[in-house]
């Protein structure tokens, strides 16, 4: 087992008044002996000795413990942490200041409490994960002292724990992705193809499935809609491209094109994987995010971790489209999420379209986020090119309820505290 970092414990003078008085009285007694000086010296010396004994006992006797399940959350999840303060000494801690140096926005366990001798005090701290990102819980420090204010005791716990807040996943029933053109996708013009495809099983219905695929027997038995899954029906991959060019982002905080774009990307990945698609992600923040199409909860978790860290600092969308042109195969569904109203990037998109890539555009309307512009011209151009597109406004989250993301496979069975006793 790894050796945990030991806390740093220290005692420092908080006030020099009593020590100075003791030294002055000692000097006076040496040069001008008097019974009164001896009494005062004994009194102030006793206070000094008691203060040091009190502070030293607390320095060695205080323990802090922080406990919480898992090291990741979704935006909107409630964070609950248990804090326990233990005093092993025979001296009571009349006051203990707990200082939390975590950087999770809007969350801190800082407080002032008391704990009697050979006892412990615990409490719970609640918070809401309001912003995606990678954060640290800790370091944490304790401060206390003797009742006479002579000494200050400090115990520093330098250990930190990484806390990941991934973007929320919301249902998107109104968005239909243009199929990539492989067999089994889109609308058939004849019945011959459908008669050659065999149903290999059923799964739950997800928005966007054709009503013709509903398996009525299973639906009646389960009480909710199920659709048939076809064997030997190749399906096009989904590539989701997120425009992180800072020049086109509008709004602040959760009410911004940046956050809505990230939420759209996360939700589309979740939906595509539910539909049995191979889904990939392309984005460029501080560095290029390139997650090739794959399936499974592990793949979803990798993408959510990437989206938790991405921030606007990438190149223009035109450049991103040109760099990915040679990497995208034919019959691929490309989903572009962007607030860009300047149509200059449509030329690069057209080259991909002619290469067999089938795009769907999710246009984040900057006007609804407090920006300026008119989305109608670029929408007309997309219509002329025959490209399916959707206008996304700032009320996207208001019209949807969050869906729980799957657990990280590496922590799915780990329900114990991630931060045990810091001693």
C-alpha positions as CSV (number, residue, x, y, z in Angstrom):
1,X,0.0,0.0,0.0
2,X,1.3,3.5,-0.8
3,X,2.5,5.5,2.2
4,X,0.3,8.5,2.8
5,X,1.8,11.9,3.3
6,X,2.1,12.8,7.0
7,X,0.6,16.2,8.0
8,X,3.0,19.0,9.0
9,X,2.4,20.0,12.7
10,X,3.8,23.2,14.1
11,X,3.5,25.5,17.2
12,X,4.2,29.2,16.9
13,X,3.9,32.2,19.2
14,X,0.7,34.0,18.7
15,X,1.4,36.6,21.4
16,X,4.7,37.5,23.1
17,X,3.1,39.4,25.9
18,X,3.3,36.8,28.6
19,X,6.8,35.5,27.7
20,X,8.1,39.1,27.7
21,X,6.5,39.8,31.1
22,X,8.1,36.6,32.5
23,X,11.5,37.7,31.3
24,X,11.1,41.2,32.6
25,X,10.0,40.0,36.1
26,X,12.9,37.5,36.1
27,X,15.3,40.3,35.4
28,X,13.8,42.6,38.1
29,X,13.9,39.8,40.7
30,X,17.6,39.2,40.0
31,X,18.5,42.8,40.6
32,X,15.8,43.9,43.0
33,X,14.7,40.9,45.0
34,X,11.1,41.2,46.3
35,X,8.5,38.6,47.3
36,X,5.9,40.3,45.1
37,X,8.0,39.8,42.0
38,X,8.3,36.1,42.8
39,X,4.5,35.8,43.1
40,X,3.9,37.5,39.8
41,X,6.7,35.5,38.1
42,X,5.2,32.3,39.4
43,X,1.8,33.3,38.1
44,X,2.8,34.4,34.6
45,X,5.3,31.5,34.3
46,X,2.6,29.0,35.2
47,X,0.4,30.5,32.5
48,X,3.2,30.2,30.0
49,X,3.9,26.6,31.0
50,X,0.2,25.7,30.9
51,X,-0.2,27.3,27.5
52,X,2.7,25.4,26.0
53,X,1.4,22.1,27.5
54,X,-2.1,22.8,26.1
55,X,-0.8,23.7,22.7
56,X,1.6,20.7,22.5
57,X,-1.1,18.3,23.4
58,X,-3.4,19.6,20.7
59,X,-0.6,19.6,18.1
60,X,-0.1,15.8,18.6
61,X,-3.7,14.9,19.3
62,X,-5.8,16.5,16.5
63,X,-6.8,14.3,13.5
64,X,-8.9,15.1,10.4
65,X,-10.8,12.7,8.2
66,X,-12.6,13.5,4.9
67,X,-14.8,11.0,3.2
68,X,-16.8,11.0,0.0
69,X,-17.9,8.4,-2.6
70,X,-16.2,8.5,-5.9
71,X,-13.9,11.1,-7.5
72,X,-16.3,12.2,-10.3
73,X,-19.7,13.8,-10.7
74,X,-21.9,15.3,-13.4
75,X,-22.8,18.9,-13.6
76,X,-25.9,19.4,-11.4
77,X,-25.0,16.4,-9.1
78,X,-25.1,17.0,-5.3
79,X,-21.7,16.5,-3.6
80,X,-21.8,15.2,-0.1
81,X,-18.7,14.9,2.1
82,X,-18.3,13.7,5.6
83,X,-15.7,15.5,7.8
84,X,-14.6,14.0,11.1
85,X,-12.4,15.9,13.6
86,X,-10.9,13.8,16.3
87,X,-9.0,14.9,19.5
88,X,-6.9,12.1,21.0
89,X,-5.4,14.3,23.7
90,X,-6.5,14.8,27.2
91,X,-6.9,18.6,26.6
92,X,-10.1,20.0,25.0
93,X,-9.9,22.0,21.8
94,X,-12.0,25.0,22.6
95,X,-11.9,26.1,19.0
96,X,-10.6,24.6,15.8
97,X,-10.6,26.4,12.5
98,X,-10.8,24.1,9.5
99,X,-9.5,25.8,6.3
100,X,-10.3,24.1,3.0
101,X,-8.1,25.1,0.0
102,X,-10.1,23.1,-2.6
103,X,-10.7,24.8,-5.9
104,X,-14.2,23.3,-6.7
105,X,-16.3,26.4,-7.4
106,X,-18.9,27.1,-4.7
107,X,-17.7,24.4,-2.4
108,X,-15.7,24.5,0.8
109,X,-15.6,22.6,4.1
110,X,-14.1,25.6,6.0
111,X,-15.6,26.1,9.4
112,X,-14.9,26.7,13.1
113,X,-15.9,24.1,15.6
114,X,-14.9,22.6,19.0
115,X,-14.1,19.1,20.2
116,X,-13.6,17.9,23.7
117,X,-10.8,15.7,25.0
118,X,-10.6,12.1,23.7
119,X,-13.6,12.6,21.5
120,X,-14.5,13.3,17.9
121,X,-16.9,15.6,16.1
122,X,-18.3,14.9,12.6
123,X,-20.5,16.7,10.2
124,X,-21.6,16.7,6.6
125,X,-21.0,19.3,3.9
126,X,-23.2,19.5,0.8
127,X,-22.6,21.3,-2.5
128,X,-23.7,21.3,-6.1
129,X,-21.3,20.6,-8.9
130,X,-22.1,23.7,-11.0
131,X,-19.3,23.7,-13.6
132,X,-17.5,20.9,-15.5
133,X,-13.8,20.5,-15.2
134,X,-10.9,18.9,-13.2
135,X,-10.6,20.1,-9.7
136,X,-8.8,19.2,-6.5
137,X,-10.2,18.7,-3.0
138,X,-7.6,19.9,-0.5
139,X,-5.1,20.8,0.8
140,X,-6.7,21.2,4.3
141,X,-5.4,22.9,7.4
142,X,-6.4,23.0,11.1
143,X,-5.6,26.0,13.4
144,X,-6.2,26.1,17.1
145,X,-4.5,27.3,20.2
146,X,-4.4,27.6,24.0
147,X,-7.1,29.6,25.9
148,X,-4.6,32.3,26.8
149,X,-3.7,33.1,23.2
150,X,0.1,32.5,23.7
151,X,0.5,29.8,21.0
152,X,-1.0,29.0,17.7
153,X,-1.1,25.3,16.6
154,X,-1.3,24.5,12.9
155,X,-1.7,21.1,11.2
156,X,-1.4,21.1,7.4
157,X,-2.7,18.2,5.3
158,X,-1.0,18.6,1.9
159,X,-2.7,15.6,0.3
160,X,-5.1,16.4,-2.5
161,X,-7.6,14.4,-4.4
162,X,-8.6,15.0,-8.0
163,X,-12.3,15.6,-8.6
164,X,-13.7,15.4,-12.1
165,X,-17.1,17.0,-13.0
166,X,-18.3,15.8,-16.4
167,X,-20.9,17.5,-18.5
168,X,-24.5,16.5,-18.1
169,X,-26.2,14.1,-20.5
170,X,-29.7,15.2,-21.6
171,X,-32.3,13.6,-23.9
172,X,-32.4,15.0,-27.4
173,X,-35.7,13.7,-29.0
174,X,-36.0,16.4,-31.6
175,X,-32.7,15.9,-33.3
176,X,-32.4,13.3,-36.1
177,X,-29.0,12.6,-37.5
178,X,-28.7,12.3,-41.3
179,X,-27.7,8.7,-42.0
180,X,-24.4,8.0,-43.7
181,X,-25.9,6.0,-46.5
182,X,-25.0,2.4,-45.6
183,X,-27.4,-0.5,-46.0
184,X,-30.1,-0.5,-43.3
185,X,-30.1,3.3,-42.8
186,X,-32.4,6.0,-44.2
187,X,-35.6,5.3,-46.1
188,X,-35.8,2.4,-48.6
189,X,-37.3,2.9,-52.0
190,X,-38.3,-0.7,-52.3
191,X,-39.3,-3.7,-50.3
192,X,-36.7,-6.2,-51.6
193,X,-33.8,-5.1,-49.4
194,X,-35.9,-5.2,-46.2
195,X,-36.9,-8.8,-47.0
196,X,-33.3,-9.9,-47.1
197,X,-32.5,-8.6,-43.6
198,X,-33.1,-10.8,-40.6
199,X,-34.0,-9.6,-37.1
200,X,-31.4,-10.7,-34.6
201,X,-32.9,-9.4,-31.4
202,X,-34.6,-6.5,-29.7
203,X,-33.6,-3.4,-27.7
204,X,-35.4,-0.5,-26.0
205,X,-36.7,2.2,-28.3
206,X,-34.7,5.4,-28.4
207,X,-35.9,8.7,-30.1
208,X,-35.1,8.6,-33.8
209,X,-35.8,4.9,-34.3
210,X,-38.3,4.1,-37.1
211,X,-41.7,3.1,-35.9
212,X,-41.6,0.3,-38.5
213,X,-38.9,-1.4,-36.3
214,X,-41.1,-1.7,-33.2
215,X,-41.5,-5.3,-32.0
216,X,-45.0,-5.3,-30.8
217,X,-44.8,-8.6,-28.9
218,X,-41.9,-7.5,-26.7
219,X,-43.5,-4.1,-26.3
220,X,-46.7,-5.5,-25.0
221,X,-44.8,-7.9,-22.6
222,X,-42.4,-5.3,-21.2
223,X,-44.9,-2.4,-21.1
224,X,-42.5,0.0,-23.0
225,X,-41.5,0.2,-26.7
226,X,-38.8,-2.1,-28.0
227,X,-37.4,-2.2,-31.6
228,X,-35.9,-5.0,-33.6
229,X,-32.1,-5.2,-34.1
230,X,-31.1,-6.4,-37.6
231,X,-28.2,-8.8,-38.4
232,X,-25.9,-8.1,-41.3
233,X,-26.9,-4.4,-41.4
234,X,-23.8,-2.3,-41.6
235,X,-24.2,1.1,-39.9
236,X,-22.3,4.3,-40.6
237,X,-20.1,5.7,-37.8
238,X,-20.9,9.0,-36.1
239,X,-18.2,11.6,-35.9
240,X,-19.1,14.5,-33.6
241,X,-17.2,17.7,-34.3
242,X,-17.3,20.5,-31.6
243,X,-16.2,24.0,-32.7
244,X,-14.1,25.4,-29.8
245,X,-12.9,28.6,-31.6
246,X,-12.9,31.3,-28.9
247,X,-13.7,34.0,-31.5
248,X,-17.3,32.7,-32.1
249,X,-18.3,31.7,-28.5
250,X,-21.0,33.8,-26.9
251,X,-22.5,34.0,-23.4
252,X,-21.1,33.3,-20.0
253,X,-21.1,30.3,-17.6
254,X,-23.8,27.8,-18.2
255,X,-25.6,30.3,-20.4
256,X,-23.1,30.1,-23.2
257,X,-22.5,28.5,-26.5
258,X,-19.4,26.8,-25.1
259,X,-21.3,24.9,-22.4
260,X,-24.3,24.1,-24.7
261,X,-22.0,22.8,-27.3
262,X,-20.3,20.5,-24.8
263,X,-23.6,19.3,-23.5
264,X,-24.9,18.6,-27.0
265,X,-21.7,16.6,-27.8
266,X,-22.0,14.5,-24.6
267,X,-25.7,13.9,-25.1
268,X,-25.2,12.9,-28.8
269,X,-22.4,10.5,-27.9
270,X,-24.7,8.9,-25.3
271,X,-27.6,8.7,-27.7
272,X,-25.5,7.2,-30.5
273,X,-24.0,4.5,-28.3
274,X,-27.5,3.6,-27.1
275,X,-28.5,3.2,-30.8
276,X,-25.6,0.8,-31.4
277,X,-23.5,3.3,-33.3
278,X,-19.8,3.6,-33.3
279,X,-19.3,7.2,-32.1
280,X,-16.2,9.4,-32.2
281,X,-15.4,12.9,-31.1
282,X,-13.3,15.7,-32.7
283,X,-12.6,18.9,-30.8
284,X,-9.7,21.3,-30.3
285,X,-9.2,23.2,-27.1
286,X,-5.7,23.6,-25.6
287,X,-4.9,20.4,-27.6
288,X,-6.6,18.2,-30.2
289,X,-9.2,15.8,-28.9
290,X,-9.4,12.8,-31.3
291,X,-11.5,9.9,-30.0
292,X,-12.0,7.4,-32.8
293,X,-15.4,5.8,-33.1
294,X,-16.0,3.0,-30.7
295,X,-18.7,1.6,-28.4
296,X,-19.4,0.8,-24.7
297,X,-19.5,2.6,-21.4
298,X,-15.7,2.8,-21.3
299,X,-15.6,4.7,-24.5
300,X,-18.4,7.1,-23.3
301,X,-16.4,7.7,-20.1
302,X,-13.3,8.6,-22.1
303,X,-15.2,11.1,-24.2
304,X,-16.9,12.6,-21.1
305,X,-13.5,13.0,-19.5
306,X,-12.2,14.8,-22.6
307,X,-15.3,17.1,-22.7
308,X,-14.8,17.9,-19.0
309,X,-11.5,19.5,-19.8
310,X,-12.1,21.2,-23.1
311,X,-12.2,25.0,-23.3
312,X,-12.3,27.4,-26.2
313,X,-8.8,27.9,-27.6
314,X,-9.0,25.9,-30.9
315,X,-8.5,26.9,-34.5
316,X,-11.3,28.1,-36.8
317,X,-13.8,25.5,-38.0
318,X,-12.6,25.7,-41.6
319,X,-9.1,24.6,-40.5
320,X,-10.5,21.8,-38.4
321,X,-12.6,20.5,-41.3
322,X,-9.7,20.6,-43.6
323,X,-7.4,18.7,-41.2
324,X,-10.0,15.9,-40.8
325,X,-10.9,15.5,-44.4
326,X,-8.4,12.7,-45.1
327,X,-9.3,10.8,-41.9
328,X,-13.1,10.5,-42.4
329,X,-14.3,7.5,-44.4
330,X,-17.2,7.4,-46.8
331,X,-20.7,6.8,-45.5
332,X,-19.8,8.6,-42.2
333,X,-22.3,10.8,-40.4
334,X,-20.6,14.0,-39.4
335,X,-22.3,16.1,-36.8
336,X,-21.0,19.6,-36.5
337,X,-21.8,21.7,-33.4
338,X,-21.0,25.4,-33.9
339,X,-22.2,28.9,-33.2
340,X,-20.5,30.2,-36.4
341,X,-22.8,32.3,-38.6
342,X,-20.1,33.2,-41.2
343,X,-20.6,30.7,-44.1
344,X,-16.9,30.6,-45.1
345,X,-16.6,27.1,-43.6
346,X,-19.3,25.6,-45.9
347,X,-16.7,25.3,-48.7
348,X,-14.6,22.9,-46.6
349,X,-17.8,21.1,-45.5
350,X,-18.8,20.7,-49.2
351,X,-15.5,18.9,-50.0
352,X,-16.3,16.4,-47.2
353,X,-19.8,16.0,-48.5
354,X,-18.5,15.2,-52.0
355,X,-16.2,12.7,-50.5
356,X,-19.1,10.7,-49.2
357,X,-19.4,12.2,-45.7
358,X,-23.0,13.0,-44.7
359,X,-23.2,16.1,-42.4
360,X,-25.8,17.3,-39.9
361,X,-25.3,20.8,-38.5
362,X,-26.4,21.8,-35.0
363,X,-26.3,25.6,-35.2
364,X,-26.1,27.3,-31.8
365,X,-28.0,30.5,-32.3
366,X,-25.8,33.2,-30.8
367,X,-28.7,35.7,-30.6
368,X,-30.4,33.6,-27.9
369,X,-27.1,33.6,-25.9
370,X,-26.9,37.4,-25.9
371,X,-24.9,37.7,-29.1
372,X,-25.6,39.4,-32.4
373,X,-26.2,38.1,-35.9
374,X,-28.8,36.6,-38.2
375,X,-28.8,32.8,-38.6
376,X,-31.2,32.9,-41.6
377,X,-28.5,33.4,-44.3
378,X,-26.4,30.4,-43.3
379,X,-29.6,28.3,-42.8
380,X,-30.7,29.2,-46.4
381,X,-27.2,28.1,-47.7
382,X,-27.5,24.8,-45.8
383,X,-30.9,24.2,-47.3
384,X,-29.6,24.9,-50.8
385,X,-26.8,22.3,-50.2
386,X,-29.4,19.8,-48.9
387,X,-27.7,19.6,-45.5
388,X,-29.9,18.7,-42.5
389,X,-29.5,21.3,-39.8
390,X,-31.1,22.4,-36.5
391,X,-31.3,25.7,-34.8
392,X,-30.3,25.3,-31.1
393,X,-31.4,28.0,-28.7
394,X,-30.2,28.8,-25.1
395,X,-33.3,27.0,-23.6
396,X,-32.0,23.6,-24.5
397,X,-31.4,22.5,-20.9
398,X,-34.7,24.0,-19.7
399,X,-36.6,21.6,-22.0
400,X,-34.7,18.5,-20.9
401,X,-34.0,16.5,-17.8
402,X,-30.6,15.2,-17.1
403,X,-29.8,11.6,-17.7
404,X,-27.3,9.8,-15.4
405,X,-24.1,8.9,-17.1
406,X,-22.7,5.4,-16.6
407,X,-20.2,4.8,-13.8
408,X,-16.6,4.9,-14.6
409,X,-15.7,1.2,-15.1
410,X,-12.6,1.7,-12.9
411,X,-14.7,2.8,-9.9
412,X,-18.0,1.0,-10.5
413,X,-17.5,-1.3,-7.5
414,X,-15.6,1.1,-5.3
415,X,-18.1,2.5,-2.9
416,X,-15.7,3.3,-0.1
417,X,-14.4,6.7,0.7
418,X,-11.8,8.1,-1.7
419,X,-10.1,10.0,1.0
420,X,-9.4,8.1,4.2
421,X,-8.0,9.3,7.5
422,X,-5.3,11.9,7.1
423,X,-3.1,11.3,10.1
